[in-house]
Amino acid sequence: PPLEQLYVHESVDNVIPKHDFVEAFDDLSIPVELVGDGREYEATDGVVSYVPRPEYLDAGWVHCARAGYDEFDTEAYEAAGIPLTNSSGIHGATVGEVAVGLMLSFARLLHLYRDHQGERAWYTPDYERPFTVENERLCVVGLGTIGEGIARRADALGMDVVGVRRSDDPVPGVSELFDPDELHDAVADARFVAIALPHTPATDGLFAEAEFDAMREDAYLVNVARGPIVDESALVSALESGAIAGAGADVFETEPLPESSPLWDMEEVIITPHKGSATNRYHLDIADLVKENVARYQDGEELRNRVA
Ligand code: NAD
């Protein structure tokens, strides 16, 4: 049956102002209502939510307001025959710019100058420290929307971009592709390694001691994907031992990053609070995706970004 109602679960407020989001559906053909927990759904309902809830399995279609849908039980959706879609495809610029910003900071030392600004200190770094990202090699691991977004921007800055991808379809701006089982070769010559993978059983803990050992000692890790893809205690050890030079991370095993984490105190670590996708038009970007899928659903077409 066609959809008669679209529900927006208030958990979307984690990333977008919920009322602005609902307003973005003013031109939708079906009514949109903001809801909390404890509601029952039926086959003519669509639901947009940031968090998974068991009752969504009675709806007609569920849209995850995030690109990373790892908290949703895809097998349960498949068993129930309920299509689940995600918000992939809209984070190339936002998360891509954060990744590039982190790399530029490590090269041009912006983070150190800002650290010293609080002390009104006219800081002079050692001569050897600053470098340019231009002509440095970046390895992007995972070349979906975000990976491509990083690669295109890095290419525009004159970086030598290589990547890790399961298929060998070419990617704009990427000069060489490696198979996932060649990860160590892929990262070996890179000054920067950027992770843009989803968190799955195959990527859980993918970056651990052996991977940091495979990286250059002057290399920086950038993780804008999901915390558990990196073994965080192995990362701390690698940074402490000098196996790698630094790390920029937007995501962590536990979020917010606990106050006790040694990462907070490290000069060559830049922590951003999982705000890689933040932008003042995020609600419109997600609403556009949802509207497109409402239209497809009503027309009986295949949904965009279907993940289960
Ligand atoms: P996407 O689906 O467009 O891209 C993921 C890519 O990874 C795909 O090309 C896929 O084929 C590839 N991939 C999957 N498993 C792989 C493996 N084992 N080896 C190599 N490649 C593999 O998703 P996206 O929009 O680029 O987002 C990627 C991830 O980033 C999301 O799953 C999410 O967890 C995270 N994310 C973080 C933020 C943030 O705020 N920091 C925002 C959005 C997404």
py3Dmol code that shows the C-alpha trace and the ligand (Angstrom):
import py3Dmol

protein = """\
ATOM      1  CA  PRO A   1       0.000   0.000   0.000  1.00  0.00           C
ATOM      2  CA  PRO A   2       1.149   3.599  -0.522  1.00  0.00           C
ATOM      3  CA  LEU A   3       2.353   5.682   2.409  1.00  0.00           C
ATOM      4  CA  GLU A   4      -0.279   7.780   4.145  1.00  0.00           C
ATOM      5  CA  GLN A   5       1.855   9.293   6.884  1.00  0.00           C
ATOM      6  CA  LEU A   6       5.496  10.126   7.547  1.00  0.00           C
ATOM      7  CA  TYR A   7       6.678  10.086  11.151  1.00  0.00           C
ATOM      8  CA  VAL A   8       9.845  11.819  12.287  1.00  0.00           C
ATOM      9  CA  HIS A   9      11.246  10.387  15.514  1.00  0.00           C
ATOM     10  CA  GLU A  10      12.533  13.096  17.842  1.00  0.00           C
ATOM     11  CA  SER A  11      15.946  11.401  18.010  1.00  0.00           C
ATOM     12  CA  VAL A  12      16.832  13.197  14.756  1.00  0.00           C
ATOM     13  CA  ASP A  13      17.479  16.124  17.118  1.00  0.00           C
ATOM     14  CA  ASN A  14      20.874  14.503  17.776  1.00  0.00           C
ATOM     15  CA  VAL A  15      22.057  15.973  14.486  1.00  0.00           C
ATOM     16  CA  ILE A  16      19.436  18.396  13.158  1.00  0.00           C
ATOM     17  CA  PRO A  17      16.868  20.749  14.726  1.00  0.00           C
ATOM     18  CA  LYS A  18      13.776  18.528  14.668  1.00  0.00           C
ATOM     19  CA  HIS A  19      11.243  21.303  14.046  1.00  0.00           C
ATOM     20  CA  ASP A  20      13.236  22.766  11.144  1.00  0.00           C
ATOM     21  CA  PHE A  21      13.463  19.248   9.745  1.00  0.00           C
ATOM     22  CA  VAL A  22       9.696  18.720   9.921  1.00  0.00           C
ATOM     23  CA  GLU A  23       9.188  22.143   8.286  1.00  0.00           C
ATOM     24  CA  ALA A  24      11.386  21.060   5.416  1.00  0.00           C
ATOM     25  CA  PHE A  25       8.584  18.663   4.453  1.00  0.00           C
ATOM     26  CA  ASP A  26       6.005  21.447   3.941  1.00  0.00           C
ATOM     27  CA  ASP A  27       5.681  20.529   0.281  1.00  0.00           C
ATOM     28  CA  LEU A  28       5.281  16.772   0.873  1.00  0.00           C
ATOM     29  CA  SER A  29       2.101  15.082  -0.402  1.00  0.00           C
ATOM     30  CA  ILE A  30       1.497  13.235   2.898  1.00  0.00           C
ATOM     31  CA  PRO A  31       1.334  14.599   6.463  1.00  0.00           C
ATOM     32  CA  VAL A  32       4.467  14.629   8.593  1.00  0.00           C
ATOM     33  CA  GLU A  33       4.380  14.309  12.362  1.00  0.00           C
ATOM     34  CA  LEU A  34       7.061  14.506  15.026  1.00  0.00           C
ATOM     35  CA  VAL A  35       6.836  11.571  17.448  1.00  0.00           C
ATOM     36  CA  GLY A  36       8.578  10.078  20.473  1.00  0.00           C
ATOM     37  CA  ASP A  37       8.753   6.505  21.716  1.00  0.00           C
ATOM     38  CA  GLY A  38       5.808   4.242  22.485  1.00  0.00           C
ATOM     39  CA  ARG A  39       3.869   4.603  19.232  1.00  0.00           C
ATOM     40  CA  GLU A  40       2.545   1.760  17.108  1.00  0.00           C
ATOM     41  CA  TYR A  41       3.193   1.768  13.384  1.00  0.00           C
ATOM     42  CA  GLU A  42       1.462   0.222  10.391  1.00  0.00           C
ATOM     43  CA  ALA A  43       2.274  -0.613   6.799  1.00  0.00           C
ATOM     44  CA  THR A  44       1.140   2.788   5.495  1.00  0.00           C
ATOM     45  CA  ASP A  45       3.646   4.622   7.735  1.00  0.00           C
ATOM     46  CA  GLY A  46       7.123   5.802   6.876  1.00  0.00           C
ATOM     47  CA  VAL A  47       9.496   6.558   9.756  1.00  0.00           C
ATOM     48  CA  VAL A  48      12.644   8.714   9.837  1.00  0.00           C
ATOM     49  CA  SER A  49      14.803   8.116  12.898  1.00  0.00           C
ATOM     50  CA  TYR A  50      18.334   8.502  14.209  1.00  0.00           C
ATOM     51  CA  VAL A  51      17.980   5.563  16.606  1.00  0.00           C
ATOM     52  CA  PRO A  52      16.584   2.084  15.950  1.00  0.00           C
ATOM     53  CA  ARG A  53      13.381   1.003  17.709  1.00  0.00           C
ATOM     54  CA  PRO A  54      11.760  -2.471  17.564  1.00  0.00           C
ATOM     55  CA  GLU A  55       8.315  -1.028  16.791  1.00  0.00           C
ATOM     56  CA  TYR A  56       9.592   0.319  13.443  1.00  0.00           C
ATOM     57  CA  LEU A  57       9.419  -3.245  12.138  1.00  0.00           C
ATOM     58  CA  ASP A  58       5.629  -2.770  11.768  1.00  0.00           C
ATOM     59  CA  ALA A  59       6.002   0.290   9.505  1.00  0.00           C
ATOM     60  CA  GLY A  60       6.067   0.283   5.698  1.00  0.00           C
ATOM     61  CA  TRP A  61       9.500   1.858   5.353  1.00  0.00           C
ATOM     62  CA  VAL A  62      12.189   3.115   7.735  1.00  0.00           C
ATOM     63  CA  HIS A  63      14.839   5.730   6.981  1.00  0.00           C
ATOM     64  CA  CYS A  64      17.937   6.001   9.169  1.00  0.00           C
ATOM     65  CA  ALA A  65      18.911   9.679   9.507  1.00  0.00           C
ATOM     66  CA  ARG A  66      22.604   8.696   9.507  1.00  0.00           C
ATOM     67  CA  ALA A  67      24.942   7.246   6.888  1.00  0.00           C
ATOM     68  CA  GLY A  68      26.270   4.709   9.407  1.00  0.00           C
ATOM     69  CA  TYR A  69      23.297   2.409  10.058  1.00  0.00           C
ATOM     70  CA  ASP A  70      25.396  -0.077  12.083  1.00  0.00           C
ATOM     71  CA  GLU A  71      23.047   0.245  15.093  1.00  0.00           C
ATOM     72  CA  PHE A  72      20.067  -0.977  13.009  1.00  0.00           C
ATOM     73  CA  ASP A  73      19.462  -4.730  12.832  1.00  0.00           C
ATOM     74  CA  THR A  74      19.448  -5.190   9.047  1.00  0.00           C
ATOM     75  CA  GLU A  75      18.673  -8.905   9.354  1.00  0.00           C
ATOM     76  CA  ALA A  76      15.469  -8.156  11.276  1.00  0.00           C
ATOM     77  CA  TYR A  77      14.407  -5.696   8.537  1.00  0.00           C
ATOM     78  CA  GLU A  78      15.140  -8.258   5.859  1.00  0.00           C
ATOM     79  CA  ALA A  79      13.222 -10.956   7.753  1.00  0.00           C
ATOM     80  CA  ALA A  80      10.261  -8.594   8.197  1.00  0.00           C
ATOM     81  CA  GLY A  81      10.441  -7.453   4.570  1.00  0.00           C
ATOM     82  CA  ILE A  82      10.589  -3.784   5.630  1.00  0.00           C
ATOM     83  CA  PRO A  83      12.862  -1.637   3.484  1.00  0.00           C
ATOM     84  CA  LEU A  84      15.528   0.254   5.468  1.00  0.00           C
ATOM     85  CA  THR A  85      17.302   3.193   3.819  1.00  0.00           C
ATOM     86  CA  ASN A  86      20.177   5.325   5.113  1.00  0.00           C
ATOM     87  CA  SER A  87      21.509   8.856   4.613  1.00  0.00           C
ATOM     88  CA  SER A  88      24.626   8.016   2.670  1.00  0.00           C
ATOM     89  CA  GLY A  89      25.442  10.187  -0.341  1.00  0.00           C
ATOM     90  CA  ILE A  90      25.324  13.609   1.348  1.00  0.00           C
ATOM     91  CA  HIS A  91      28.507  13.707   3.443  1.00  0.00           C
ATOM     92  CA  GLY A  92      31.154  14.088   0.771  1.00  0.00           C
ATOM     93  CA  ALA A  93      31.634  17.828   1.312  1.00  0.00           C
ATOM     94  CA  THR A  94      31.065  18.073   5.072  1.00  0.00           C
ATOM     95  CA  VAL A  95      33.134  15.123   6.244  1.00  0.00           C
ATOM     96  CA  GLY A  96      35.510  15.508   3.287  1.00  0.00           C
ATOM     97  CA  GLU A  97      36.344  19.073   4.330  1.00  0.00           C
ATOM     98  CA  VAL A  98      36.962  17.993   7.933  1.00  0.00           C
ATOM     99  CA  ALA A  99      39.377  15.276   6.796  1.00  0.00           C
ATOM    100  CA  VAL A 100      41.247  17.705   4.562  1.00  0.00           C
ATOM    101  CA  GLY A 101      41.205  20.334   7.310  1.00  0.00           C
ATOM    102  CA  LEU A 102      42.835  17.892   9.716  1.00  0.00           C
ATOM    103  CA  MET A 103      45.562  17.083   7.199  1.00  0.00           C
ATOM    104  CA  LEU A 104      46.192  20.762   6.457  1.00  0.00           C
ATOM    105  CA  SER A 105      46.460  21.477  10.167  1.00  0.00           C
ATOM    106  CA  PHE A 106      49.013  18.721  10.733  1.00  0.00           C
ATOM    107  CA  ALA A 107      51.101  19.968   7.801  1.00  0.00           C
ATOM    108  CA  ARG A 108      50.780  23.711   8.409  1.00  0.00           C
ATOM    109  CA  LEU A 109      50.719  23.412  12.254  1.00  0.00           C
ATOM    110  CA  LEU A 110      47.494  25.375  12.738  1.00  0.00           C
ATOM    111  CA  HIS A 111      46.650  23.256  15.779  1.00  0.00           C
ATOM    112  CA  LEU A 112      49.928  24.225  17.458  1.00  0.00           C
ATOM    113  CA  TYR A 113      49.445  27.929  16.797  1.00  0.00           C
ATOM    114  CA  ARG A 114      45.931  27.728  18.201  1.00  0.00           C
ATOM    115  CA  ASP A 115      47.258  25.846  21.254  1.00  0.00           C
ATOM    116  CA  HIS A 116      49.668  28.708  21.899  1.00  0.00           C
ATOM    117  CA  GLN A 117      47.147  31.446  21.199  1.00  0.00           C
ATOM    118  CA  GLY A 118      45.544  30.808  24.581  1.00  0.00           C
ATOM    119  CA  GLU A 119      48.866  31.781  26.183  1.00  0.00           C
ATOM    120  CA  ARG A 120      49.337  34.811  23.892  1.00  0.00           C
ATOM    121  CA  ALA A 121      52.527  33.063  22.771  1.00  0.00           C
ATOM    122  CA  TRP A 122      54.222  33.909  19.450  1.00  0.00           C
ATOM    123  CA  TYR A 123      55.191  30.294  18.888  1.00  0.00           C
ATOM    124  CA  THR A 124      58.078  29.299  16.628  1.00  0.00           C
ATOM    125  CA  PRO A 125      58.129  25.643  15.621  1.00  0.00           C
ATOM    126  CA  ASP A 126      61.277  23.710  14.851  1.00  0.00           C
ATOM    127  CA  TYR A 127      62.417  24.258  11.259  1.00  0.00           C
ATOM    128  CA  GLU A 128      61.838  20.579  10.351  1.00  0.00           C
ATOM    129  CA  ARG A 129      58.242  20.464  11.480  1.00  0.00           C
ATOM    130  CA  PRO A 130      56.054  22.288   8.956  1.00  0.00           C
ATOM    131  CA  PHE A 131      55.481  20.755   5.537  1.00  0.00           C
ATOM    132  CA  THR A 132      52.945  21.026   2.753  1.00  0.00           C
ATOM    133  CA  VAL A 133      50.278  18.475   1.878  1.00  0.00           C
ATOM    134  CA  GLU A 134      51.104  19.182  -1.746  1.00  0.00           C
ATOM    135  CA  ASN A 135      53.000  16.212  -3.221  1.00  0.00           C
ATOM    136  CA  GLU A 136      52.440  14.123  -0.085  1.00  0.00           C
ATOM    137  CA  ARG A 137      50.729  10.765  -0.480  1.00  0.00           C
ATOM    138  CA  LEU A 138      47.276  10.157   0.977  1.00  0.00           C
ATOM    139  CA  CYS A 139      45.760   6.693   1.199  1.00  0.00           C
ATOM    140  CA  VAL A 140      41.951   6.764   1.473  1.00  0.00           C
ATOM    141  CA  VAL A 141      40.592   3.515   2.878  1.00  0.00           C
ATOM    142  CA  GLY A 142      37.009   3.034   1.664  1.00  0.00           C
ATOM    143  CA  LEU A 143      35.935   4.971  -1.406  1.00  0.00           C
ATOM    144  CA  GLY A 144      32.215   5.634  -1.035  1.00  0.00           C
ATOM    145  CA  THR A 145      30.700   9.105  -0.739  1.00  0.00           C
ATOM    146  CA  ILE A 146      33.058  10.297   1.990  1.00  0.00           C
ATOM    147  CA  GLY A 147      36.154   8.577   0.629  1.00  0.00           C
ATOM    148  CA  GLU A 148      35.552  10.123  -2.783  1.00  0.00           C
ATOM    149  CA  GLY A 149      34.863  13.481  -1.167  1.00  0.00           C
ATOM    150  CA  ILE A 150      38.223  13.334   0.590  1.00  0.00           C
ATOM    151  CA  ALA A 151      40.047  12.066  -2.506  1.00  0.00           C
ATOM    152  CA  ARG A 152      38.715  14.792  -4.820  1.00  0.00           C
ATOM    153  CA  ARG A 153      39.623  17.535  -2.383  1.00  0.00           C
ATOM    154  CA  ALA A 154      43.071  16.095  -1.680  1.00  0.00           C
ATOM    155  CA  ASP A 155      43.703  15.762  -5.408  1.00  0.00           C
ATOM    156  CA  ALA A 156      42.770  19.431  -5.849  1.00  0.00           C
ATOM    157  CA  LEU A 157      45.450  20.300  -3.255  1.00  0.00           C
ATOM    158  CA  GLY A 158      48.060  18.487  -5.313  1.00  0.00           C
ATOM    159  CA  MET A 159      48.283  15.410  -3.109  1.00  0.00           C
ATOM    160  CA  ASP A 160      49.170  12.002  -4.514  1.00  0.00           C
ATOM    161  CA  VAL A 161      46.011  10.047  -3.701  1.00  0.00           C
ATOM    162  CA  VAL A 162      45.795   6.270  -3.588  1.00  0.00           C
ATOM    163  CA  GLY A 163      42.939   4.228  -2.188  1.00  0.00           C
ATOM    164  CA  VAL A 164      41.660   0.927  -0.864  1.00  0.00           C
ATOM    165  CA  ARG A 165      38.474  -0.360  -2.446  1.00  0.00           C
ATOM    166  CA  ARG A 166      36.814  -3.723  -3.012  1.00  0.00           C
ATOM    167  CA  SER A 167      36.091  -3.065  -6.688  1.00  0.00           C
ATOM    168  CA  ASP A 168      38.597  -1.741  -9.207  1.00  0.00           C
ATOM    169  CA  ASP A 169      36.302   0.836 -10.767  1.00  0.00           C
ATOM    170  CA  PRO A 170      38.332   4.027 -11.070  1.00  0.00           C
ATOM    171  CA  VAL A 171      37.651   6.908  -8.670  1.00  0.00           C
ATOM    172  CA  PRO A 172      38.189  10.573  -9.668  1.00  0.00           C
ATOM    173  CA  GLY A 173      41.461  11.898  -8.262  1.00  0.00           C
ATOM    174  CA  VAL A 174      42.752   8.477  -7.157  1.00  0.00           C
ATOM    175  CA  SER A 175      45.884   7.362  -9.000  1.00  0.00           C
ATOM    176  CA  GLU A 176      46.140   3.801  -7.699  1.00  0.00           C
ATOM    177  CA  LEU A 177      43.719   1.330  -6.113  1.00  0.00           C
ATOM    178  CA  PHE A 178      44.569  -1.480  -3.700  1.00  0.00           C
ATOM    179  CA  ASP A 179      42.474  -4.467  -2.673  1.00  0.00           C
ATOM    180  CA  PRO A 180      41.375  -4.600   0.983  1.00  0.00           C
ATOM    181  CA  ASP A 181      43.773  -7.540   1.509  1.00  0.00           C
ATOM    182  CA  GLU A 182      46.654  -5.288   0.361  1.00  0.00           C
ATOM    183  CA  LEU A 183      45.991  -2.756   3.129  1.00  0.00           C
ATOM    184  CA  HIS A 184      49.566  -2.850   4.433  1.00  0.00           C
ATOM    185  CA  ASP A 185      51.018  -2.135   0.988  1.00  0.00           C
ATOM    186  CA  ALA A 186      48.449   0.608   0.477  1.00  0.00           C
ATOM    187  CA  VAL A 187      49.362   2.503   3.653  1.00  0.00           C
ATOM    188  CA  ALA A 188      53.117   1.814   3.571  1.00  0.00           C
ATOM    189  CA  ASP A 189      54.163   4.896   1.555  1.00  0.00           C
ATOM    190  CA  ALA A 190      51.434   7.270   2.704  1.00  0.00           C
ATOM    191  CA  ARG A 191      52.017  10.417   4.763  1.00  0.00           C
ATOM    192  CA  PHE A 192      48.294  10.427   5.558  1.00  0.00           C
ATOM    193  CA  VAL A 193      45.868   7.523   5.906  1.00  0.00           C
ATOM    194  CA  ALA A 194      42.187   8.484   5.953  1.00  0.00           C
ATOM    195  CA  ILE A 195      39.549   5.970   7.029  1.00  0.00           C
ATOM    196  CA  ALA A 196      36.174   6.324   5.279  1.00  0.00           C
ATOM    197  CA  LEU A 197      34.768   2.829   5.801  1.00  0.00           C
ATOM    198  CA  PRO A 198      31.477   1.751   7.350  1.00  0.00           C
ATOM    199  CA  HIS A 199      31.722  -0.130  10.638  1.00  0.00           C
ATOM    200  CA  THR A 200      31.000  -3.778   9.800  1.00  0.00           C
ATOM    201  CA  PRO A 201      32.279  -7.136  11.087  1.00  0.00           C
ATOM    202  CA  ALA A 202      34.956  -6.903   8.347  1.00  0.00           C
ATOM    203  CA  THR A 203      36.168  -3.446   9.424  1.00  0.00           C
ATOM    204  CA  ASP A 204      35.891  -3.793  13.211  1.00  0.00           C
ATOM    205  CA  GLY A 205      39.353  -3.235  14.694  1.00  0.00           C
ATOM    206  CA  LEU A 206      40.851  -3.137  11.189  1.00  0.00           C
ATOM    207  CA  PHE A 207      43.503  -0.633  12.283  1.00  0.00           C
ATOM    208  CA  ALA A 208      45.570  -2.157  15.074  1.00  0.00           C
ATOM    209  CA  GLU A 209      49.254  -2.633  15.946  1.00  0.00           C
ATOM    210  CA  ALA A 210      50.222  -4.354  12.673  1.00  0.00           C
ATOM    211  CA  GLU A 211      48.632  -1.619  10.567  1.00  0.00           C
ATOM    212  CA  PHE A 212      50.335   1.150  12.542  1.00  0.00           C
ATOM    213  CA  ASP A 213      53.632  -0.716  12.150  1.00  0.00           C
ATOM    214  CA  ALA A 214      53.003  -0.886   8.408  1.00  0.00           C
ATOM    215  CA  MET A 215      52.555   2.900   8.278  1.00  0.00           C
ATOM    216  CA  ARG A 216      55.432   5.389   8.041  1.00  0.00           C
ATOM    217  CA  GLU A 217      56.706   6.815  11.308  1.00  0.00           C
ATOM    218  CA  ASP A 218      55.944  10.306  10.011  1.00  0.00           C
ATOM    219  CA  ALA A 219      52.416   9.332   8.974  1.00  0.00           C
ATOM    220  CA  TYR A 220      49.130  10.701  10.298  1.00  0.00           C
ATOM    221  CA  LEU A 221      45.928   8.709  10.713  1.00  0.00           C
ATOM    222  CA  VAL A 222      42.627  10.466  10.028  1.00  0.00           C
ATOM    223  CA  ASN A 223      39.467   8.675  11.154  1.00  0.00           C
ATOM    224  CA  VAL A 224      36.205  10.338  10.190  1.00  0.00           C
ATOM    225  CA  ALA A 225      34.256   7.078   9.841  1.00  0.00           C
ATOM    226  CA  ARG A 226      33.510   5.083  13.011  1.00  0.00           C
ATOM    227  CA  GLY A 227      35.536   4.700  16.203  1.00  0.00           C
ATOM    228  CA  PRO A 228      35.584   0.888  16.483  1.00  0.00           C
ATOM    229  CA  ILE A 229      37.319   0.568  13.083  1.00  0.00           C
ATOM    230  CA  VAL A 230      40.431   1.614  15.013  1.00  0.00           C
ATOM    231  CA  ASP A 231      41.701  -0.303  18.035  1.00  0.00           C
ATOM    232  CA  GLU A 232      42.015   2.760  20.234  1.00  0.00           C
ATOM    233  CA  SER A 233      44.480   1.352  22.766  1.00  0.00           C
ATOM    234  CA  ALA A 234      46.714   0.235  19.873  1.00  0.00           C
ATOM    235  CA  LEU A 235      46.447   3.768  18.485  1.00  0.00           C
ATOM    236  CA  VAL A 236      47.506   5.271  21.803  1.00  0.00           C
ATOM    237  CA  SER A 237      50.477   2.858  21.930  1.00  0.00           C
ATOM    238  CA  ALA A 238      51.448   3.671  18.343  1.00  0.00           C
ATOM    239  CA  LEU A 239      51.380   7.390  19.111  1.00  0.00           C
ATOM    240  CA  GLU A 240      53.335   6.936  22.360  1.00  0.00           C
ATOM    241  CA  SER A 241      55.993   4.723  20.763  1.00  0.00           C
ATOM    242  CA  GLY A 242      56.321   6.898  17.665  1.00  0.00           C
ATOM    243  CA  ALA A 243      55.142   4.152  15.302  1.00  0.00           C
ATOM    244  CA  ILE A 244      53.076   6.932  13.688  1.00  0.00           C
ATOM    245  CA  ALA A 245      53.349  10.709  14.018  1.00  0.00           C
ATOM    246  CA  GLY A 246      49.818  11.759  14.841  1.00  0.00           C
ATOM    247  CA  ALA A 247      46.109  11.286  14.457  1.00  0.00           C
ATOM    248  CA  GLY A 248      43.018  13.321  13.756  1.00  0.00           C
ATOM    249  CA  ALA A 249      39.787  11.701  14.828  1.00  0.00           C
ATOM    250  CA  ASP A 250      36.125  12.667  14.721  1.00  0.00           C
ATOM    251  CA  VAL A 251      34.956   9.287  16.033  1.00  0.00           C
ATOM    252  CA  PHE A 252      35.920   7.099  18.974  1.00  0.00           C
ATOM    253  CA  GLU A 253      35.237   3.708  20.532  1.00  0.00           C
ATOM    254  CA  THR A 254      33.294   5.480  23.293  1.00  0.00           C
ATOM    255  CA  GLU A 255      31.604   8.806  22.615  1.00  0.00           C
ATOM    256  CA  PRO A 256      31.921  11.325  24.090  1.00  0.00           C
ATOM    257  CA  LEU A 257      35.608  10.410  24.380  1.00  0.00           C
ATOM    258  CA  PRO A 258      36.128   9.708  28.117  1.00  0.00           C
ATOM    259  CA  GLU A 259      38.029  12.345  30.057  1.00  0.00           C
ATOM    260  CA  SER A 260      40.552   9.645  31.033  1.00  0.00           C
ATOM    261  CA  SER A 261      41.643   9.043  27.418  1.00  0.00           C
ATOM    262  CA  PRO A 262      45.372   9.768  26.894  1.00  0.00           C
ATOM    263  CA  LEU A 263      44.472  11.106  23.440  1.00  0.00           C
ATOM    264  CA  TRP A 264      43.290  14.399  24.959  1.00  0.00           C
ATOM    265  CA  ASP A 265      46.807  15.338  26.067  1.00  0.00           C
ATOM    266  CA  MET A 266      48.726  14.517  22.905  1.00  0.00           C
ATOM    267  CA  GLU A 267      50.063  17.447  20.920  1.00  0.00           C
ATOM    268  CA  GLU A 268      49.881  15.632  17.587  1.00  0.00           C
ATOM    269  CA  VAL A 269      46.287  14.513  18.106  1.00  0.00           C
ATOM    270  CA  ILE A 270      43.338  16.580  16.975  1.00  0.00           C
ATOM    271  CA  ILE A 271      40.004  15.573  18.444  1.00  0.00           C
ATOM    272  CA  THR A 272      36.773  16.724  16.839  1.00  0.00           C
ATOM    273  CA  PRO A 273      33.536  15.782  18.652  1.00  0.00           C
ATOM    274  CA  HIS A 274      31.824  13.647  15.965  1.00  0.00           C
ATOM    275  CA  LYS A 275      30.709  16.760  14.152  1.00  0.00           C
ATOM    276  CA  GLY A 276      32.139  15.841  10.760  1.00  0.00           C
ATOM    277  CA  SER A 277      28.758  15.949   9.097  1.00  0.00           C
ATOM    278  CA  ALA A 278      27.529  19.088  10.856  1.00  0.00           C
ATOM    279  CA  THR A 279      26.352  21.865   8.556  1.00  0.00           C
ATOM    280  CA  ASN A 280      23.602  24.443   8.891  1.00  0.00           C
ATOM    281  CA  ARG A 281      21.773  22.851   5.962  1.00  0.00           C
ATOM    282  CA  TYR A 282      22.004  19.244   7.118  1.00  0.00           C
ATOM    283  CA  HIS A 283      18.232  19.095   7.772  1.00  0.00           C
ATOM    284  CA  LEU A 284      17.580  20.106   4.149  1.00  0.00           C
ATOM    285  CA  ASP A 285      20.046  17.565   2.758  1.00  0.00           C
ATOM    286  CA  ILE A 286      18.441  14.720   4.709  1.00  0.00           C
ATOM    287  CA  ALA A 287      14.914  15.945   3.893  1.00  0.00           C
ATOM    288  CA  ASP A 288      15.761  15.953   0.161  1.00  0.00           C
ATOM    289  CA  LEU A 289      16.844  12.320   0.417  1.00  0.00           C
ATOM    290  CA  VAL A 290      13.692  11.360   2.324  1.00  0.00           C
ATOM    291  CA  LYS A 291      11.423  13.248  -0.115  1.00  0.00           C
ATOM    292  CA  GLU A 292      13.015  11.510  -3.051  1.00  0.00           C
ATOM    293  CA  ASN A 293      12.331   8.162  -1.404  1.00  0.00           C
ATOM    294  CA  VAL A 294       8.728   9.048  -0.530  1.00  0.00           C
ATOM    295  CA  ALA A 295       8.163   9.749  -4.239  1.00  0.00           C
ATOM    296  CA  ARG A 296       9.866   6.499  -5.215  1.00  0.00           C
ATOM    297  CA  TYR A 297       7.885   4.534  -2.641  1.00  0.00           C
ATOM    298  CA  GLN A 298       4.570   5.953  -3.882  1.00  0.00           C
ATOM    299  CA  ASP A 299       5.552   5.116  -7.475  1.00  0.00           C
ATOM    300  CA  GLY A 300       6.588   1.581  -6.552  1.00  0.00           C
ATOM    301  CA  GLU A 301      10.172   2.299  -7.617  1.00  0.00           C
ATOM    302  CA  GLU A 302      13.327   0.982  -6.004  1.00  0.00           C
ATOM    303  CA  LEU A 303      14.317   3.139  -3.021  1.00  0.00           C
ATOM    304  CA  ARG A 304      17.571   5.114  -3.059  1.00  0.00           C
ATOM    305  CA  ASN A 305      20.172   4.036  -0.437  1.00  0.00           C
ATOM    306  CA  ARG A 306      18.346   0.848   0.427  1.00  0.00           C
ATOM    307  CA  VAL A 307      20.545  -1.061   2.894  1.00  0.00           C
ATOM    308  CA  ALA A 308      18.088  -3.838   3.875  1.00  0.00           C
TER     309      ALA A 308
END
"""
ligand_1 = """\
44
NAD
P 29.163 4.910 1.636
O 28.270 3.758 1.785
O 28.910 5.883 0.530
O 30.684 4.387 1.463
C 31.246 3.314 2.149
C 32.243 2.653 1.205
O 33.040 1.705 1.920
C 31.571 1.907 0.058
O 32.192 2.260 -1.158
C 31.817 0.440 0.407
O 31.885 -0.371 -0.743
C 33.157 0.535 1.110
N 33.473 -0.611 1.950
C 32.666 -1.277 2.804
N 33.334 -2.260 3.419
C 34.604 -2.235 2.937
C 35.785 -2.999 3.196
N 35.759 -4.002 4.053
N 36.909 -2.654 2.519
C 36.919 -1.635 1.622
N 35.843 -0.890 1.345
C 34.704 -1.179 1.996
O 29.164 5.657 3.021
P 29.746 7.112 3.353
O 28.658 8.116 3.296
O 30.994 7.325 2.568
O 30.085 6.925 4.900
C 31.076 5.976 5.316
C 30.993 5.814 6.812
O 31.390 7.030 7.441
C 29.571 5.549 7.312
O 29.284 4.157 7.302
C 29.587 6.137 8.699
O 29.868 5.146 9.656
C 30.698 7.167 8.666
N 30.184 8.544 8.752
C 30.729 9.386 9.665
C 30.241 10.689 9.757
C 30.809 11.673 10.746
O 30.097 12.547 11.188
N 32.061 11.578 11.104
C 29.210 11.129 8.921
C 28.703 10.241 7.986
C 29.201 8.956 7.907
"""
view = py3Dmol.view(width=600, height=400)
view.addModel(protein, "pdb")
view.setStyle({"model": 0}, {"cartoon": {"style": "trace"}})
view.addModel(ligand_1, "xyz")
view.setStyle({"model": 1}, {"stick": {}})
view.zoomTo()
view.show()
